[in-house]
């Protein structure tokens, strides 16, 4: 998969930007706060219809503007394609339109048409950051190669919102517990489908990430990835050691229940039983304390928690292995590599990890890199260099 060109109008600090790219490595260099990351964000926006930095699309509009557009021309195994996304106001309301090869499409039809992997400094927190970071990483990996999974996530989040609203109404004496039955049925069906797809994807990711981590560390350490089923509980103490509670579950020190691996045997029965067990506490708290939105992906190094016991170097190697495995996962699923967006991560990696990253992508993955120091990227035939200065781009 290769991007040939991109244009952006009224996007962040760019009035208008039109760029043709190399099929190899494209390097954007310059001082901070000049607009390097904004170029990568525009590419990401073209691929996914969202930003990797903000949940508010109005933040993407150039100051003082009420409309913007991003367009991407790219090649894949299926031929030449184009994406155009327009955001504007009509009768005082925000509007957004997505066009794929000239045809207006829905977000779920657009998602996954241009496959991309973003690696930013925030991704170095994949190992030790909040579970939400790992869920987002995992969900994006699966969704861009599996349209059904994307649709499941959208439906699940809608059902979750409706169920949570009803739980609050029941708590406030504005509803009846019997009203939960149809929502529970939908929740169980969608949660089961998502969990099954995650389980299959995790097995594939585990094999790939283990191989990549071994190559980074010279086969000195073994990386494994585990799926953890979690549920929210009411905290009774700020310091609760991991210990058995009812039904062989474990109680963690962050106010969560960790369910044993045999819960994977029959997801539908598991969710049916747990929703029934948790109904009272979910009503009291006004939210659903169990489901795919609570679960986590845990990395183990030689069977010990990488988050708790790994050094900073080991944690960064783990994060690098995850992102590189995401590239390989997509390739194995769709038959070609996605594009790679590296936003200011080269300066965060030591020489060895930087070399491992460049070796992995060399000649195989079209890559877009932002750096302050151009010297961090070796001069190679086929590379393209762009100097960024105050929202203007000069091809070097």
Secondary structure as UniProt FT lines:
FT   STRAND          2..11
FT   TURN            12..13
FT   STRAND          14..20
FT   STRAND          25..29
FT   TURN            32..33
FT   HELIX           36..48
FT   HELIX           57..60
FT   TURN            63..64
FT   STRAND          68..76
FT   TURN            77..78
FT   STRAND          79..90
FT   TURN            91..92
FT   STRAND          93..100
FT   TURN            101..102
FT   STRAND          103..105
FT   HELIX           107..110
FT   TURN            111..112
FT   STRAND          116..120
FT   HELIX           121..125
FT   TURN            126..128
FT   HELIX           131..143
FT   TURN            144..145
FT   HELIX           147..171
FT   TURN            172..173
FT   HELIX           177..179
FT   HELIX           180..217
FT   TURN            218..219
FT   STRAND          223..228
FT   STRAND          230..232
FT   STRAND          243..244
FT   HELIX           246..248
FT   STRAND          250..251
FT   TURN            253..254
FT   STRAND          256..258
FT   HELIX           261..265
FT   HELIX           267..285
FT   TURN            292..294
FT   STRAND          296..301
FT   TURN            302..303
FT   STRAND          304..305
FT   HELIX           306..309
FT   HELIX           312..334
FT   STRAND          339..343
FT   HELIX           346..348
FT   HELIX           351..361
FT   TURN            362..364
FT   STRAND          367..371
FT   HELIX           374..376
FT   TURN            381..382
FT   STRAND          384..389
FT   TURN            390..391
FT   STRAND          392..395
//
